[in-house]
Amino acid sequence: MTIPRIYSPVALEKGKLCVLGQDNYKYLKQVLRLEPGDRINVFDGFGHEFAATIKSFTANSVAAELGDEVQTSGREIKITLGQALPKAGKMDVIVRTAAELGADLIIPFTAERSVSRIALEKNPLKTTRWQKIAREAARCSRSAQITQVLPVASYEKMLACADGQDLKMIFWEEEDQKSIKDILTDQTWENAGDVFIIVGPEGGLSSNEIARAREAGFISVSLGKQILKVETAAMAIISIIQYEKGIFSITSRRKNDCL
């Protein structure tokens, strides 16, 4: 049986006793039917993962003793996804696939043509849901790092988060000069370690939004002639970047650049 991987929100340290909460109790005790003495792996989302042994079960928690640290592969680059709010339900898919593909940070934002709007009072609930999806994606994909999902931001606030990034690309279906291949194979960006990408909503980004992004240092980029659904676009873009420079690349460029 594959050793189960469990997330701990508390920083981990070898030899210490780690207490896992009620959700993990149900999963380990009731679903997997594990017992004291069984082995699990525990990761904290900060690049640390430990082999552990279950010591005891209480009514609502699990105590596990941490053993040796499990060696995990660091991410070659840091990817931030600025994603315009899509129609209801699609953001769940985008968060899950982006997290599985190694995005470090996701910033949902409201674009001019976003059909979906999230009321201010519901923003924390949505963020909590998306963060939970990102944690589950890290567990399933065996990543030692968890993608961080920020609350829904305005377009201006999202752009401001890109300050200091090495490479900033905004994807626009009307761009006919530069493709993502042109940028990623350009020696100018060969050593870019921080990549910030912006993907629009179903109706695309307006020319005004593109102009404001260019003023903030973004390069407008095309994915080519094929038009992709919004939930497919983010997945394709991150996959291409990871193939060229990140976790799917043969050539290592950086070592353990973690959030």
Rosetta blueprint (number, residue, H / E / L):
1 M L
2 T L
3 I L
4 P L
5 R E
6 I E
7 Y E
8 S L
9 P L
10 V L
11 A L
12 L L
13 E L
14 K L
15 G L
16 K L
17 L E
18 C E
19 V E
20 L E
21 G L
22 Q H
23 D H
24 N H
25 Y H
26 K H
27 Y H
28 L H
29 K H
30 Q H
31 V H
32 L L
33 R L
34 L L
35 E L
36 P L
37 G L
38 D L
39 R E
40 I E
41 N E
42 V E
43 F E
44 D L
45 G L
46 F E
47 G L
48 H L
49 E E
50 F E
51 A E
52 A E
53 T E
54 I E
55 K E
56 S E
57 F E
58 T L
59 A L
60 N L
61 S L
62 V E
63 A E
64 A E
65 E E
66 L E
67 G E
68 D E
69 E E
70 V L
71 Q L
72 T L
73 S L
74 G L
75 R L
76 E L
77 I L
78 K E
79 I E
80 T E
81 L E
82 G E
83 Q E
84 A E
85 L L
86 P L
87 K L
88 A L
89 G L
90 K H
91 M H
92 D H
93 V H
94 I H
95 V H
96 R H
97 T H
98 A H
99 A H
100 E H
101 L L
102 G L
103 A L
104 D L
105 L E
106 I E
107 I E
108 P E
109 F E
110 T L
111 A L
112 E L
113 R L
114 S L
115 V L
116 S L
117 R L
118 I L
119 A L
120 L H
121 E H
122 K H
123 N H
124 P H
125 L H
126 K H
127 T H
128 T H
129 R H
130 W H
131 Q H
132 K H
133 I H
134 A H
135 R H
136 E H
137 A H
138 A H
139 R H
140 C H
141 S L
142 R L
143 S L
144 A L
145 Q E
146 I L
147 T L
148 Q E
149 V E
150 L L
151 P L
152 V L
153 A E
154 S L
155 Y H
156 E H
157 K H
158 M H
159 L H
160 A H
161 C L
162 A L
163 D L
164 G L
165 Q L
166 D L
167 L E
168 K E
169 M E
170 I E
171 F E
172 W L
173 E L
174 E L
175 E L
176 D L
177 Q L
178 K L
179 S E
180 I H
181 K H
182 D H
183 I H
184 L H
185 T L
186 D L
187 Q H
188 T H
189 W H
190 E L
191 N L
192 A L
193 G L
194 D E
195 V E
196 F E
197 I E
198 I E
199 V E
200 G L
201 P L
202 E L
203 G L
204 G L
205 L L
206 S L
207 S H
208 N H
209 E H
210 I H
211 A H
212 R H
213 A H
214 R H
215 E H
216 A L
217 G L
218 F L
219 I E
220 S E
221 V E
222 S E
223 L L
224 G L
225 K L
226 Q L
227 I L
228 L L
229 K L
230 V H
231 E H
232 T H
233 A H
234 A H
235 M H
236 A H
237 I H
238 I H
239 S H
240 I H
241 I H
242 Q H
243 Y H
244 E H
245 K H
246 G L
247 I L
248 F L
249 S L
250 I L
251 T L
252 S L
253 R L
254 R L
255 K L
256 N L
257 D L
258 C L
259 L L
